[in-house]
């Protein structure tokens, strides 16, 4: 039993036993000693697979989240010994790490300020803290890009642990940041603010950087395919970047990527429609379009009506007789000139949108026209979107997801 992997057990099983014992009351020091004796060095992927296995076996994710920081301390020395991987400057992980360097700069300054709390110049100290906390709010973009882009691909690879555990830790950091900003404004004494709010915030933020760079990112590099990273890079444009400027080479790469992804939809023998960003069974696609709380009508580049949605509460009547009809013939003569002007501006590339709104009884009808363009900005057609926005205009206050009943 003195040998590593005790009695021939696999490394993962040995780690799982240690983690179970830790959750059942073994002290972190005892767990660390047992880990060094029975396991030794460990890779980030082995840790991720071990935690995923525990989740699969029924260990509650809240329990893993509660001990998450202790797990990191347990594996810290072994992980720090692991070699890093050279990455392209355009690789999403490289960009995540650049953001972390910006985060570390802010937490370092906050840590320094926390150590000087109560040393005089109270107003200046609080202004510096206020500024740093404001900058640190950029964490939300960093975390959101991780949660919305990395986690889905890890889930496809069978790893649900990060989205179940790390997302919860991200939210804890968000809550700590909000609490620090709130109590700063409420007048909490400097020393108490530094001890009760700034110190825990810095510790959790820096701890998340360690978890990302030593567990999440290496595991993602091993599990995700090259095409996955291309999609993460492209979709990062939608979420944005924090603490860094968007590199120009990334912008150019994404532009080239978008061109390469503009392909004709493919329909297989089962009727499934494959698009660049996903697929639908044909009934799913039709029903999804019809479920939208708005009316859609599409005309092609030759002004021919090709499609309209068939939602249950259409605002304007549409019948299948208009399919194949010129859009100009669908409007009364007095409005045809305006229709022609809108289409002409779209085709010339002068405009991309046109919108109008009218009253129809209790409805406030918003009518919008959008130029539909290809990757090279060529005109493909026009989409008409019509919606009753009266219920939206009546919305006040907030209703969050957790308020739903």
N, C-alpha and C positions, 0 to 999 in steps of 0.2 A: 504493500500500500504506500510505501515511501516513494515509489516511482511516479513520474508524471503520467497522467491519464489513468491513474489507479486501476489496477487489475484489468488492463486492456480496454477500458471503456473509451469511447470516442471523446474527442475534445469538447464537442458540443454538449454531450451528456454530462461531462464533468462540470462544465460551466453552468448548465441548468441546475444541477444539484446544489452548487454553491449559491446561486441566486435564490433558489427556493429556501435554503437554510438562512440566507440573509433576510428574506421576507418573513421568516418564522421566528426571528429573534437573534440570530447570530450577529455579533458586532461587526462593523465594517472592517476593523483591524483584523479580526479573526478570519473574515472572508478573504481579505487581501492575502494573508499568509497562506491560507489554503489554496488560493488561486495560483500564487507563485510556485507552490509546491507541486500541485497537480496538473497545472496547465502551462504556465510560463507565457511565452509570447503568443499573441493572438492577433488576427486580422480584423479589420472593421467589418468585413463581410461575415465572418464567423460570429461576431457579436450580434449583427443584425439578424442573421439566421437563427441564432439562439433565442433572441427575444421574440421573433416571429413564431418560433416553435412553441414558446411558453404561452403566447396568446392563443395559438391554435389549440393548445391543450386546456384552455379555459382560465388561465390566470388573468384576472380582470385588468383591462388596460389602465384603469384609474390607479390600480395598485402598482403597475409598472411605472406610471407617470410619477407617483409619489416617491418612488425610490430611484428615479431616473438619475438624479445628481450623484447618488451613492454608487450607482452602476459605473458612472463615468470615472469616479475616483478609483474604483476597483480596477478598471482597465487602463487607467491613465498611463502608467509607466510602459506597459506593453505597446500601447498605441503610439506613444511618442517615438518609439524606436522604429516604427514602420516608415519605409522610404516613401517620399512623395512622387507624384507623377507629373512630368512636364506636359503642359497643356498649351494649345494655341491661344493667342491673346483674344481670339473670338469665341473661344469655348465658353458655354454658360457657366461652368464651374469656375473658370478663371475670373469671370465677371462677378460671380458671387463672392469669391475670395477678395477681390478688390474692394467690394462694398464692405466686407468685414474689416479691412484695414481702416476704412473711414469710421466704422462703428467703434473700433478699438481706440481711435484717436479721441473720440468723444467720451467714451467711458473712462479713459485715462485722465482726461481733464476733470470729469465729474468726481473721480476718486480723489484727485488732488484737492479739489474744492471741499469735499466732505472732510478731509483731514484738517482743513483750515477753518472749519465752522466755529463761530464764536470768537474768532481772533480779531474782531474789530471790523470796521467798514462794512457793517451789516447790509446797507442798501446796495453797495456795489457787489457784495457776495451774492445776494439774492438775484440781482440782475444777471450775473454771469450764469447762475444755476438756471434761471428762466430761459436764457438763450440756448444753453446746451440741451435742456429738455425739449425745447422746440425743435432743434435740429435732429434730435434723436427720434422724433416722430417719423422720420423717414424709414425707421425699422419696419413700419407696416408695409411699405412697398416691397422691401427685401423679403419679409416673411410671406407676403401674399404671392410673390413670384414662386417661391419655394413650394407653398401649399397648393397653388393652382396649376403649376407646371411640372415640378418634379414628382410630387406624390402620385398623381394619376398614372404616370408611367411605371413607378415602382409597384403600384397596385396591380397593373397588368402583368408584372413579373412575379406576382404572388406575395409581395411585401406590403402588408397593410399596417405594419407597426408604426412607421413614421407618421402616417396620416391620423392614426388613432392616439399615439402617444406624444409625438413631437408637436403636432398642431396644438394639443392641449397646453404644452409648455410655452409655445409661442403666445397663446392667449394669456397665460400667467404673466409673461413679460409685458404684454400690452396693458394688463390691469395694473401692474406695478408702475408703469410709466404714467398712466392716468392718475393714479393715487399720488405720485410724487408731485405732478403738476397741480393737482387739486389742493394738496395740503400746503404747497408753497404759497398759493394764492390765499388760502384761508388763514395764514399767519402763524403756522406751526413754528415754534422756536427753532433757530438754526441748528443747534446741536441735535435736537430730537429729529428734525427733518433729515439731517445727514445720517444719523444712526438708524432710524426706522424706515426711511424711504430710499435715500440715495444708495446706501451700502447694499441693501438687498437687490436693488435694481441693477447696479453694476455687476454684482456677482452672477445674477441670472443671465444677463446679456452676454457677459464674457463666457459663461458656461455654455450658452447656446452656440457661440462661435466654435468652441472646442468640439461640441457634439456634431456640428455641421461638418467641420473640416476633417475630423478624425473618424467619424462613423458614417454620416449621411452621404457626403460627397464621394468618398472612396467606394462605398457600396453602390451608389448610383452609377459611377463610372464602370463598375464591373457588370451591373445588371442591365443597363440601358443599351439599346442598339444605336448605331450611328444615326439612323433616320430619326430616332427619338430625340437625340440632341439637336438635330436640325430643326425639328418642330419646336423644341423648347426655345431655341434661339429666335425663331420666327415669332412665336407667340409672346416672347418677352417684350416685344415692341408694344403690345397691347397693355401690359401691366406697368411697364416703365422701369426705371433704374433709380437707385437711391445712393447718395454719397459719391457718385461718380458721374462723369459725363458719358453719354452714349458714344462709344467709339465709332468713328466714321466707317472703318472697315466692316464693322458689324452691320451698319445701316446698308452698305452696299451689298454685303453678303445676303442679307434678308431680302433685298430687292431682287437679286438674282434668283434666290430661292423661290420667291412668290411667283416669278415667271415660270419656273420649272414645274411648279405645282398646279398651274392652270391647265387642267386636262379635261377631256370630255368625260362626263359621267359614264360609268360602266354598269350595265345591268346584267346580272348573271342569270342562269337558267331558272333559279327559284324566284326571280323577280326582284332581287335585292339591288338597290341602287347604291353604287359606290361613288362617293364624292371625295375631293381632296382632304377633307377634314373629318370624314366619318362615313357611315353607311346607314341605310334604312331598308327595311322591307317596304315594298311599294305602298301597302295599306297604311303603314306607320307614317310615311312621308305625307300622303294625302291627308290623313287625319290630323297630323301635327299642324299643317298649314291651315286647315279648316278650324283648328282650335284656337288660333291666334285671335285676340280681341280686336281685330281690325280687318278691313277688306283689302285684298291685294289684286291688282290687275297688271299684267305684263304685256307690253307691245314690243315687237322686235325692231331691228334697225330699219326695216322697211315700213314701219308704222302699222303693222298688222297685229291685231289682238291675238295672242297665243295662249293666254291662261288667265283664269280668275279663281280666287278661292271661294269656297262655298260654305262659309260659316253660317250658323243657325240664325244669327241676328244681323244680316247684311243691312247696310244703310241705304245703298242704291241697288235697284234691281239689276241683276245680271242673268242672262239666259245663254245657253250654249249656242244660240244662233249668232252671237257676236264673234265667236271663234273664227278666225280667218277674215274678218272684216277690217277694213281700214279704220283707224281710230278717228279720223276726221269725220267719218260717216256716223259715228256714235255720239256726236255732239250737235246741238242745234246750230243752224247757220250763223247766228250772231256771235257765237263763241269760237268758231273755227279759226279765225285769224289769230286769236290769242293762243290757241293750241299750237298752231303752226309756228308762232314766235318762240314758244317754250321749246318745242322740238328742235327748231333751228338753232337755238342757243346751246342746247345739249350737244347736237351733232357737231357744231363748230368748236366745242370745247370751251365756250365762254361761261357757261353756267353748269352747275351740277344739281341744283335743287330749285324748286319753285313751290310755294305753299300758299294756301288760302283757307279761310274759315268762314262758315256761314251758320246761321241759326235755323234749326228745323224743330219747331215746337220747343220741347224741353232739352233738345240735343244741341250741343255746340260741336259742329262737324268740322274736323280738321282734315283738309285734303292736301296731300303732299305728293310731289312728283320728284323722282330721283333718276338721274342719268345712270345707267348701268354700263360700266366700262370694263374692258379686259385689262390684263396685266400691263399692256403697252398703252393704256389710256384710250384705246380705240372704242368708239361708241358701239354698244351691243343692243341697246334698246332703252326703254323707259319703264320704271315701276311706279304705279300709282298706289298710294297707301291712304286709306280713308278710315278715320276713327272718331268715335264720339268721345270727346275729352271732357264733357260736363262732369262725370264722376271724378275724374282726376283733378279738375279745378276745385272740387269741394274738399279735397284732402287737407287736413291740418295735423300738426303735431307729428308724432312718430308711432309706428307700429312695427316692432321688430319681430324677427322670426320666432323668438322664444315667447312672444305674446300670443302666438296663434293657438286657438282652441278649437 
